[in-house]
Amino acid sequence: MKNKSIFVIIMTVLLIVTSIPLSYADDLYRNSNGYYTVFDENDNSVIFKTAHEVKEGDQYLSGDNKLYKITRVDKEQRKAYAKYIEDVQLPKINEDALTSFVDKLNSGESLAMVLQAQADTEGENGGVGLYCTHSSESYVPTDGSESIEGSGGILQVAERMSESFQENGVEAVFDNTSHDPHDSGAYKRSRRTATQLLTEHQPTALLDVHRDAIPAEEYSTEINGEPASQVRLVIGGRNQNFSANEEVALQVKAVADKMYPGLIKDIFYAQGDYNQDLTPRAMLLEMGTYEQERELAEKSAGYFSEVLTTSLFGGTFEDQTDGGTEQAQPVQESNRGSGTGIIAIGVVVGLGALAFLFLSSGGKEWKSKLGTFKEEFNNFLGRKKK
């Protein structure tokens, strides 16, 4: 009985230790004074601001396609410094294809008809899944608060985006499940929603819709002569889908720069995961900021749906098989995702088995049992001796 009690204690401690999160994603301040300002290390000019926690090694692609890398961070002052890396060439667009696509839209032909014609020649087009990890995020001028638990204004922005996709002829599913409170567990809760969307609907792209928490002027723009909010794309570097997700983001920016110049504010390469390991076409969107009217973000949601639809299904990119297009190459930190978790589980099982063998035999026959266990475990893994 005493040995069994010791075994239970050992296993409990091991499970507690290995259950400690091995990666992080919820790195957003999201309050009115909690944002970073990033300066150029050469001349101290402001490069950008963000409510994401900034870490050394993060990278940033500006609106004019200049790539920067964070070299120094002052957490106490919420300041960071970055160095210029290079000008990035976005994926090359087939101008004729894009012009033809846009001309059909401007002539009154619905995007749904255009997409159907495209699908007839190039195959089926898929849908888009949407959800909001921080479902309480709101827009102060419209919603009266920067956060409304359970029914934040961001839900209405995502709903408008979903409707716009459907108007464009693209199947869209918006899951408005609340993932409150806005704490370190929000991404774990929203992961269940994202997984369910992927399992039940198999969308081509998966969008996590947010709003930023920096001053309004940072996102203010005009589209077709009317006020609108800009959109920031956020790509997480800690997952195996980084390169694929980056490619989609660069393609989206390339199309937006042609269709609606100024719509895409920039791309921030953070060291989080943001559940983007679940699919190779995942993005986190910052639809304006909390100081803007929600209507501006809703308007930009419509523009963004057209851009993403064109990017994914419009056949507007040149074939890059001969030479390719230069892309940003952010430094990807070590992947601490599912692989590390599997290793941890293996360690628990292995140590637990050893403890059980030792305690159940009183230490007399544990070496013999260990040899038997090793042989049986190898057989389980398909490594049978011949």
GUDOLO-868651 format. One record per residue (C-alpha): residue number from 1; residue in one letter; x, y, z. Coordinates in nm, 2 decimals. Example, Ala and Ser with C-alpha at 12.3 -4.5 7.8 and 13.67 -1.06 7.14 Angstrom:
// residues 2
{rec 1 A {1.23 -0.45 0.78}}
{rec 2 S {1.37 -0.11 0.71}}
***
This chain:
// residues 386
{rec 1 M {0.00 0.00 0.00}}
{rec 2 K {0.28 0.23 0.09}}
{rec 3 N {0.45 0.17 -0.25}}
{rec 4 K {0.13 0.24 -0.43}}
{rec 5 S {0.08 0.57 -0.25}}
{rec 6 I {0.44 0.68 -0.34}}
{rec 7 F {0.37 0.58 -0.70}}
{rec 8 V {0.05 0.79 -0.71}}
{rec 9 I {0.24 1.09 -0.57}}
{rec 10 I {0.52 1.06 -0.83}}
{rec 11 M {0.28 1.04 -1.12}}
{rec 12 T {0.08 1.34 -0.99}}
{rec 13 V {0.39 1.55 -0.96}}
{rec 14 L {0.50 1.45 -1.31}}
{rec 15 L {0.16 1.53 -1.46}}
{rec 16 I {0.15 1.87 -1.29}}
{rec 17 V {0.50 1.96 -1.42}}
{rec 18 T {0.43 1.86 -1.78}}
{rec 19 S {0.09 2.03 -1.78}}
{rec 20 I {0.26 2.37 -1.75}}
{rec 21 P {0.22 2.55 -2.08}}
{rec 22 L {0.52 2.51 -2.30}}
{rec 23 S {0.43 2.79 -2.54}}
{rec 24 Y {0.25 3.11 -2.52}}
{rec 25 A {0.02 3.30 -2.76}}
{rec 26 D {-0.20 3.54 -2.56}}
{rec 27 D {0.06 3.82 -2.55}}
{rec 28 L {-0.17 4.12 -2.60}}
{rec 29 Y {-0.21 4.41 -2.35}}
{rec 30 R {-0.54 4.53 -2.50}}
{rec 31 N {-0.59 4.82 -2.26}}
{rec 32 S {-0.59 5.19 -2.34}}
{rec 33 N {-0.23 5.26 -2.22}}
{rec 34 G {-0.07 4.92 -2.28}}
{rec 35 Y {0.10 4.93 -2.62}}
{rec 36 Y {0.45 4.93 -2.74}}
{rec 37 T {0.61 5.19 -2.96}}
{rec 38 V {0.89 5.06 -3.19}}
{rec 39 F {1.16 5.30 -3.30}}
{rec 40 D {1.42 5.28 -3.57}}
{rec 41 E {1.75 5.21 -3.40}}
{rec 42 N {1.93 5.44 -3.64}}
{rec 43 D {1.74 5.77 -3.62}}
{rec 44 N {1.48 5.70 -3.34}}
{rec 45 S {1.19 5.76 -3.58}}
{rec 46 V {0.87 5.57 -3.49}}
{rec 47 I {0.82 5.26 -3.71}}
{rec 48 F {0.50 5.13 -3.56}}
{rec 49 K {0.29 5.08 -3.25}}
{rec 50 T {0.12 4.76 -3.13}}
{rec 51 A {-0.07 4.62 -2.84}}
{rec 52 H {0.11 4.29 -2.89}}
{rec 53 E {0.39 4.22 -2.65}}
{rec 54 V {0.71 4.28 -2.85}}
{rec 55 K {1.00 4.05 -2.82}}
{rec 56 E {1.36 4.06 -2.95}}
{rec 57 G {1.36 3.87 -3.28}}
{rec 58 D {1.01 3.97 -3.38}}
{rec 59 Q {0.98 4.11 -3.73}}
{rec 60 Y {0.76 4.37 -3.91}}
{rec 61 L {0.67 4.44 -4.27}}
{rec 62 S {0.57 4.80 -4.31}}
{rec 63 G {0.30 4.93 -4.55}}
{rec 64 D {0.57 5.02 -4.80}}
{rec 65 N {0.72 4.67 -4.77}}
{rec 66 K {1.02 4.74 -4.56}}
{rec 67 L {1.12 4.46 -4.33}}
{rec 68 Y {1.25 4.53 -3.98}}
{rec 69 K {1.37 4.31 -3.70}}
{rec 70 I {1.34 4.39 -3.33}}
{rec 71 T {1.68 4.42 -3.17}}
{rec 72 R {1.61 4.55 -2.82}}
{rec 73 V {1.31 4.57 -2.59}}
{rec 74 D {1.24 4.79 -2.29}}
{rec 75 K {0.94 4.62 -2.12}}
{rec 76 E {0.92 4.87 -1.84}}
{rec 77 Q {0.89 5.17 -2.08}}
{rec 78 R {0.71 4.96 -2.34}}
{rec 79 K {0.95 5.07 -2.61}}
{rec 80 A {1.14 4.86 -2.86}}
{rec 81 Y {1.41 4.92 -3.13}}
{rec 82 A {1.43 4.77 -3.47}}
{rec 83 K {1.68 4.76 -3.75}}
{rec 84 Y {1.60 4.77 -4.12}}
{rec 85 I {1.67 4.44 -4.30}}
{rec 86 E {1.56 4.48 -4.66}}
{rec 87 D {1.28 4.58 -4.90}}
{rec 88 V {1.05 4.29 -4.97}}
{rec 89 Q {0.91 4.21 -5.31}}
{rec 90 L {0.55 4.09 -5.28}}
{rec 91 P {0.42 3.79 -5.48}}
{rec 92 K {0.39 3.90 -5.85}}
{rec 93 I {0.03 3.95 -5.96}}
{rec 94 N {-0.09 3.87 -6.31}}
{rec 95 E {-0.21 4.22 -6.40}}
{rec 96 D {-0.43 4.09 -6.69}}
{rec 97 A {-0.60 3.84 -6.48}}
{rec 98 L {-0.66 4.09 -6.20}}
{rec 99 T {-0.78 4.36 -6.44}}
{rec 100 S {-1.02 4.12 -6.60}}
{rec 101 F {-1.15 4.01 -6.26}}
{rec 102 V {-1.21 4.37 -6.14}}
{rec 103 D {-1.36 4.47 -6.47}}
{rec 104 K {-1.62 4.20 -6.44}}
{rec 105 L {-1.71 4.32 -6.09}}
{rec 106 N {-1.73 4.68 -6.20}}
{rec 107 S {-1.95 4.59 -6.50}}
{rec 108 G {-2.21 4.46 -6.26}}
{rec 109 E {-2.13 4.09 -6.28}}
{rec 110 S {-2.15 3.95 -5.93}}
{rec 111 L {-1.84 3.82 -5.77}}
{rec 112 A {-2.03 3.49 -5.72}}
{rec 113 M {-2.06 3.45 -6.09}}
{rec 114 V {-1.70 3.53 -6.15}}
{rec 115 L {-1.59 3.28 -5.89}}
{rec 116 Q {-1.82 3.01 -6.03}}
{rec 117 A {-1.66 3.07 -6.37}}
{rec 118 Q {-1.32 3.04 -6.21}}
{rec 119 A {-1.41 2.72 -6.03}}
{rec 120 D {-1.54 2.57 -6.36}}
{rec 121 T {-1.19 2.61 -6.51}}
{rec 122 E {-0.96 2.57 -6.21}}
{rec 123 G {-1.16 2.36 -5.96}}
{rec 124 E {-1.37 2.41 -5.66}}
{rec 125 N {-1.33 2.71 -5.43}}
{rec 126 G {-1.36 2.66 -5.06}}
{rec 127 G {-1.50 2.86 -4.77}}
{rec 128 V {-1.38 3.07 -4.49}}
{rec 129 G {-1.42 3.01 -4.11}}
{rec 130 L {-1.42 3.30 -3.87}}
{rec 131 Y {-1.41 3.33 -3.49}}
{rec 132 C {-1.30 3.58 -3.22}}
{rec 133 T {-1.06 3.48 -2.95}}
{rec 134 H {-1.11 3.80 -2.77}}
{rec 135 S {-1.48 3.82 -2.80}}
{rec 136 S {-1.52 4.11 -2.56}}
{rec 137 E {-1.32 4.36 -2.76}}
{rec 138 S {-1.52 4.67 -2.86}}
{rec 139 Y {-1.50 5.01 -3.01}}
{rec 140 V {-1.54 5.30 -2.76}}
{rec 141 P {-1.71 5.56 -2.98}}
{rec 142 T {-1.98 5.31 -3.10}}
{rec 143 D {-2.01 5.06 -2.82}}
{rec 144 G {-1.95 5.29 -2.53}}
{rec 145 S {-1.67 5.07 -2.39}}
{rec 146 E {-1.35 4.91 -2.50}}
{rec 147 S {-1.46 4.58 -2.36}}
{rec 148 I {-1.81 4.42 -2.33}}
{rec 149 E {-1.80 4.07 -2.18}}
{rec 150 G {-1.99 3.82 -2.39}}
{rec 151 S {-2.10 4.06 -2.66}}
{rec 152 G {-1.81 4.28 -2.78}}
{rec 153 G {-1.84 4.49 -3.09}}
{rec 154 I {-1.58 4.28 -3.26}}
{rec 155 L {-1.84 4.01 -3.30}}
{rec 156 Q {-2.04 4.24 -3.52}}
{rec 157 V {-1.73 4.32 -3.73}}
{rec 158 A {-1.67 3.95 -3.78}}
{rec 159 E {-2.04 3.89 -3.86}}
{rec 160 R {-2.02 4.17 -4.12}}
{rec 161 M {-1.71 4.01 -4.27}}
{rec 162 S {-1.89 3.67 -4.29}}
{rec 163 E {-2.19 3.83 -4.46}}
{rec 164 S {-1.96 4.00 -4.71}}
{rec 165 F {-1.79 3.67 -4.80}}
{rec 166 Q {-2.13 3.52 -4.86}}
{rec 167 E {-2.23 3.81 -5.08}}
{rec 168 N {-1.92 3.74 -5.28}}
{rec 169 G {-2.03 3.39 -5.33}}
{rec 170 V {-1.79 3.23 -5.08}}
{rec 171 E {-1.93 3.00 -4.81}}
{rec 172 A {-1.85 3.16 -4.47}}
{rec 173 V {-1.91 3.03 -4.12}}
{rec 174 F {-1.88 3.26 -3.83}}
{rec 175 D {-1.87 3.10 -3.48}}
{rec 176 N {-1.96 3.37 -3.23}}
{rec 177 T {-1.87 3.16 -2.92}}
{rec 178 S {-1.75 3.37 -2.64}}
{rec 179 H {-1.40 3.29 -2.51}}
{rec 180 D {-1.41 3.53 -2.22}}
{rec 181 P {-1.25 3.62 -1.99}}
{rec 182 H {-0.96 3.80 -2.17}}
{rec 183 D {-0.69 3.61 -2.00}}
{rec 184 S {-0.40 3.38 -2.07}}
{rec 185 G {-0.64 3.10 -2.14}}
{rec 186 A {-0.84 3.27 -2.42}}
{rec 187 Y {-0.64 3.11 -2.70}}
{rec 188 K {-0.68 2.76 -2.54}}
{rec 189 R {-1.06 2.81 -2.53}}
{rec 190 S {-1.08 2.95 -2.88}}
{rec 191 R {-0.87 2.66 -3.00}}
{rec 192 R {-1.17 2.43 -2.94}}
{rec 193 T {-1.38 2.67 -3.16}}
{rec 194 A {-1.12 2.68 -3.44}}
{rec 195 T {-1.08 2.30 -3.43}}
{rec 196 Q {-1.46 2.26 -3.46}}
{rec 197 L {-1.48 2.49 -3.75}}
{rec 198 L {-1.21 2.30 -3.93}}
{rec 199 T {-1.36 1.96 -3.85}}
{rec 200 E {-1.72 2.04 -3.94}}
{rec 201 H {-1.67 2.28 -4.23}}
{rec 202 Q {-1.32 2.23 -4.38}}
{rec 203 P {-1.27 2.60 -4.47}}
{rec 204 T {-0.99 2.70 -4.71}}
{rec 205 A {-0.89 2.98 -4.47}}
{rec 206 L {-0.94 3.04 -4.10}}
{rec 207 L {-0.96 3.40 -3.96}}
{rec 208 D {-0.93 3.51 -3.60}}
{rec 209 V {-1.08 3.86 -3.59}}
{rec 210 H {-0.96 4.12 -3.34}}
{rec 211 R {-0.92 4.49 -3.30}}
{rec 212 D {-0.61 4.67 -3.18}}
{rec 213 A {-0.56 4.89 -2.87}}
{rec 214 I {-0.35 5.18 -3.00}}
{rec 215 P {-0.45 5.54 -3.09}}
{rec 216 A {-0.71 5.58 -3.36}}
{rec 217 E {-0.48 5.78 -3.60}}
{rec 218 E {-0.26 5.47 -3.64}}
{rec 219 Y {-0.54 5.30 -3.83}}
{rec 220 S {-0.71 5.59 -4.00}}
{rec 221 T {-0.73 5.58 -4.38}}
{rec 222 E {-0.95 5.65 -4.67}}
{rec 223 I {-1.07 5.39 -4.92}}
{rec 224 N {-1.23 5.52 -5.24}}
{rec 225 G {-1.24 5.86 -5.09}}
{rec 226 E {-1.43 5.75 -4.78}}
{rec 227 P {-1.30 5.70 -4.42}}
{rec 228 A {-1.22 5.34 -4.32}}
{rec 229 S {-1.00 5.15 -4.08}}
{rec 230 Q {-0.68 4.98 -4.18}}
{rec 231 V {-0.62 4.61 -4.12}}
{rec 232 R {-0.31 4.46 -3.96}}
{rec 233 L {-0.21 4.10 -4.04}}
{rec 234 V {-0.05 3.91 -3.76}}
{rec 235 I {0.15 3.59 -3.82}}
{rec 236 G {0.27 3.36 -3.54}}
{rec 237 G {0.62 3.22 -3.58}}
{rec 238 R {0.59 2.93 -3.34}}
{rec 239 N {0.42 2.67 -3.55}}
{rec 240 Q {0.49 2.44 -3.84}}
{rec 241 N {0.26 2.63 -4.08}}
{rec 242 F {0.46 2.96 -4.05}}
{rec 243 S {0.58 2.96 -4.41}}
{rec 244 A {0.24 2.88 -4.56}}
{rec 245 N {0.06 3.13 -4.34}}
{rec 246 E {0.32 3.40 -4.43}}
{rec 247 E {0.27 3.33 -4.80}}
{rec 248 V {-0.11 3.38 -4.77}}
{rec 249 A {-0.05 3.71 -4.58}}
{rec 250 L {0.19 3.84 -4.85}}
{rec 251 Q {-0.05 3.75 -5.12}}
{rec 252 V {-0.33 3.93 -4.95}}
{rec 253 K {-0.12 4.24 -4.91}}
{rec 254 A {-0.02 4.22 -5.28}}
{rec 255 V {-0.38 4.21 -5.39}}
{rec 256 A {-0.50 4.47 -5.14}}
{rec 257 D {-0.23 4.71 -5.25}}
{rec 258 K {-0.38 4.69 -5.61}}
{rec 259 M {-0.75 4.68 -5.53}}
{rec 260 Y {-0.77 4.90 -5.22}}
{rec 261 P {-0.44 5.08 -5.16}}
{rec 262 G {-0.39 5.16 -4.79}}
{rec 263 L {-0.63 4.89 -4.66}}
{rec 264 I {-0.36 4.66 -4.53}}
{rec 265 K {-0.16 4.85 -4.27}}
{rec 266 D {0.13 4.61 -4.23}}
{rec 267 I {0.22 4.26 -4.12}}
{rec 268 F {0.35 4.18 -3.77}}
{rec 269 Y {0.55 3.86 -3.72}}
{rec 270 A {0.52 3.78 -3.35}}
{rec 271 Q {0.65 3.48 -3.16}}
{rec 272 G {0.31 3.35 -3.05}}
{rec 273 D {0.13 3.06 -3.21}}
{rec 274 Y {-0.23 3.20 -3.22}}
{rec 275 N {-0.37 2.86 -3.31}}
{rec 276 Q {-0.22 2.90 -3.66}}
{rec 277 D {-0.06 2.55 -3.63}}
{rec 278 L {-0.41 2.41 -3.71}}
{rec 279 T {-0.41 2.50 -4.08}}
{rec 280 P {-0.18 2.64 -4.34}}
{rec 281 R {-0.41 2.93 -4.43}}
{rec 282 A {-0.47 3.10 -4.09}}
{rec 283 M {-0.44 3.47 -4.00}}
{rec 284 L {-0.51 3.69 -3.71}}
{rec 285 L {-0.67 4.02 -3.82}}
{rec 286 E {-0.66 4.35 -3.64}}
{rec 287 M {-0.97 4.54 -3.77}}
{rec 288 G {-0.89 4.89 -3.67}}
{rec 289 T {-0.85 5.00 -3.30}}
{rec 290 Y {-1.07 5.06 -3.00}}
{rec 291 E {-1.07 5.44 -3.04}}
{rec 292 Q {-1.24 5.42 -3.39}}
{rec 293 E {-1.60 5.39 -3.48}}
{rec 294 R {-1.70 5.03 -3.53}}
{rec 295 E {-1.86 5.12 -3.86}}
{rec 296 L {-1.52 5.20 -4.01}}
{rec 297 A {-1.40 4.84 -3.92}}
{rec 298 E {-1.73 4.70 -4.06}}
{rec 299 K {-1.67 4.88 -4.39}}
{rec 300 S {-1.31 4.75 -4.41}}
{rec 301 A {-1.44 4.40 -4.34}}
{rec 302 G {-1.63 4.42 -4.67}}
{rec 303 Y {-1.32 4.54 -4.85}}
{rec 304 F {-1.11 4.27 -4.69}}
{rec 305 S {-1.35 3.99 -4.79}}
{rec 306 E {-1.31 4.10 -5.15}}
{rec 307 V {-0.94 4.10 -5.12}}
{rec 308 L {-0.91 3.76 -4.96}}
{rec 309 T {-1.16 3.61 -5.20}}
{rec 310 T {-0.96 3.74 -5.50}}
{rec 311 S {-0.63 3.63 -5.34}}
{rec 312 L {-0.75 3.28 -5.26}}
{rec 313 F {-0.98 3.20 -5.55}}
{rec 314 G {-0.92 3.47 -5.82}}
{rec 315 G {-0.62 3.31 -6.00}}
{rec 316 T {-0.44 3.64 -6.00}}
{rec 317 F {-0.08 3.54 -5.92}}
{rec 318 E {0.20 3.46 -6.16}}
{rec 319 D {0.35 3.11 -6.16}}
{rec 320 Q {0.67 3.14 -5.95}}
{rec 321 T {0.83 2.81 -6.05}}
{rec 322 D {1.10 2.98 -6.24}}
{rec 323 G {1.29 3.19 -6.00}}
{rec 324 G {1.02 3.28 -5.75}}
{rec 325 T {0.94 3.59 -5.57}}
{rec 326 E {1.15 3.72 -5.28}}
{rec 327 Q {0.96 3.70 -4.95}}
{rec 328 A {1.02 3.82 -4.60}}
{rec 329 Q {1.22 3.57 -4.40}}
{rec 330 P {1.14 3.63 -4.04}}
{rec 331 V {1.35 3.44 -3.79}}
{rec 332 Q {1.14 3.15 -3.67}}
{rec 333 E {1.20 3.07 -3.31}}
{rec 334 S {1.21 2.71 -3.19}}
{rec 335 N {0.88 2.53 -3.23}}
{rec 336 R {0.75 2.45 -2.89}}
{rec 337 G {0.41 2.33 -2.99}}
{rec 338 S {0.27 1.98 -3.02}}
{rec 339 G {0.61 1.81 -3.06}}
{rec 340 T {0.73 1.92 -2.72}}
{rec 341 G {0.40 1.82 -2.57}}
{rec 342 I {0.43 1.47 -2.71}}
{rec 343 I {0.79 1.44 -2.58}}
{rec 344 A {0.66 1.55 -2.23}}
{rec 345 I {0.39 1.29 -2.24}}
{rec 346 G {0.65 1.02 -2.33}}
{rec 347 V {0.87 1.13 -2.04}}
{rec 348 V {0.58 1.10 -1.80}}
{rec 349 V {0.49 0.75 -1.93}}
{rec 350 G {0.85 0.63 -1.92}}
{rec 351 L {0.93 0.76 -1.57}}
{rec 352 G {0.59 0.64 -1.44}}
{rec 353 A {0.66 0.29 -1.58}}
{rec 354 L {1.01 0.28 -1.41}}
{rec 355 A {0.87 0.40 -1.08}}
{rec 356 F {0.60 0.13 -1.09}}
{rec 357 L {0.84 -0.14 -1.18}}
{rec 358 F {1.08 -0.04 -0.89}}
{rec 359 L {0.81 0.00 -0.63}}
{rec 360 S {0.60 -0.30 -0.72}}
{rec 361 S {0.90 -0.53 -0.69}}
{rec 362 G {1.06 -0.37 -0.39}}
{rec 363 G {1.38 -0.31 -0.60}}
{rec 364 K {1.46 -0.69 -0.62}}
{rec 365 E {1.35 -0.77 -0.97}}
{rec 366 W {1.32 -0.43 -1.13}}
{rec 367 K {1.61 -0.48 -1.37}}
{rec 368 S {1.45 -0.79 -1.52}}
{rec 369 K {1.12 -0.62 -1.55}}
{rec 370 L {1.28 -0.32 -1.71}}
{rec 371 G {1.42 -0.54 -1.98}}
{rec 372 T {1.09 -0.70 -2.04}}
{rec 373 F {0.91 -0.36 -2.05}}
{rec 374 K {1.17 -0.23 -2.30}}
{rec 375 E {1.11 -0.52 -2.53}}
{rec 376 E {0.73 -0.49 -2.51}}
{rec 377 F {0.75 -0.12 -2.56}}
{rec 378 N {0.96 -0.16 -2.88}}
{rec 379 N {0.71 -0.41 -3.01}}
{rec 380 F {0.43 -0.16 -2.95}}
{rec 381 L {0.63 0.10 -3.16}}
{rec 382 G {0.67 -0.16 -3.44}}
{rec 383 R {1.03 -0.23 -3.37}}
{rec 384 K {1.01 -0.61 -3.33}}
{rec 385 K {1.33 -0.80 -3.33}}
{rec 386 K {1.38 -1.03 -3.63}}
***
